[in-house]
Amino acid sequence: MFERLRFTRRRLAILAAATAVVLAPLPLSAQEVVRVGNLKLAHFAGVSYVKEIAKNCGITVDLKIFAKGPDIMQAMLAGELDVGATASEAVISARGNGAPVYIVGGFAKGGARLLATPESGIKSAADLKGKKVGVTRGSIQEVLLGAEMAKHGLKARDVNLIYLGYPDLNQALLQKQVDAIMQTEPQSAQAIARGFGVEVLKPYDTPVGSPIRTLVMTEKFYNDKKAVASKFMECFVKAQKTFMDDPKVAETFVTQDVFKGQLTGPEFQEALANSPYTLEMSADHIQKTTDVMAEHGIGKMSKPAKAADWVKLDLLEAAKASAGTN
């Protein structure tokens, strides 16, 4: 009798323990993983820094680095990412071709310079006529190059456009394979610091203005995991504010963690001066950029999307309010 009672109690204890294991909440990292795609650029580093502080925000960030913005958009469309950081032209082009994504924030401004070789004699965009000009295809720099050339009545056929990736643009300028490049940061700062490039202009006097880099979410993540998306945005705002309020933290992270000592402190500061971190974004800015892209045939959009329909800034505004940031 007593043996049966002990056996029953033992079974009940085992069942209770098993039930507790089943009902116990999963570890936070298993519950709330946010898959983020980013680029290895100085002004994109605030997005990467989210991973460093994610634990304190109640999420885990699975960060992947890509070569260019369109690659991030492809990964988002394939269901491999929840969030992506890219220049506006990549997401505008994707949305214009029906991609189910939203712009939910901005994280850096500027980040473009027209550079020329010291002996080229190029002093303005008007001097690009007949020259070899390097640019990354489909980039915001291509959008800005087209807009600057249009101010002087130049079209793509008036120059010899050579499409290269960002690192290859610097090599082409160094080896004088091109006369000028429209480049990003920190590569343009490095070209100037190392003497093989001179600044012609910062291309912010077109209808696009100073371009704002975009934080993008899939519609599925935004709609189906709103609580996790909100936590991510709160963490994103904290990361950006850290870099904006304490540039030394940003410099150390970018030069040591992102570029592993291949970017110097002065080069970072020069790059940052032309691509400051921000929390700005507006549908109006995205609409102006969309209009310029459509005008110059950049992005091959089947139907340019109206920015007001897919720029969703509610999570950003809530996160900024929570952080006490206007």
Secondary structure, DSSP 8 states (H G I E B T S, - for coil): -HHHHHHHHHHHHHHHHHHHHHHS---HHHH-EEEEEEES-GGGHHHHHHHHHGGGGT-EEEEEEESSHHHHHHHHHTTS-SEEEE-HHHHHHHHHTT--EEEEEEEEE---EEEE-TTS---SGGGGTTSEEEE-TTSHHHHHHHHHHHHTT--GGGSEEEE--HHHHHHHHHTTSSSEEEE-TTHHHHHHHTTS-EEEE---SSTT-S-EEEEEEEHHHHHH-HHHHHHHHHHHHHHHHHHHH-HHHHHHIIIIIISTTSS-HHHHHHHHHTS-B-----HHHHHHHHHHHHHHT-S--SS---GGGTB--HHHHHHHHHHT--
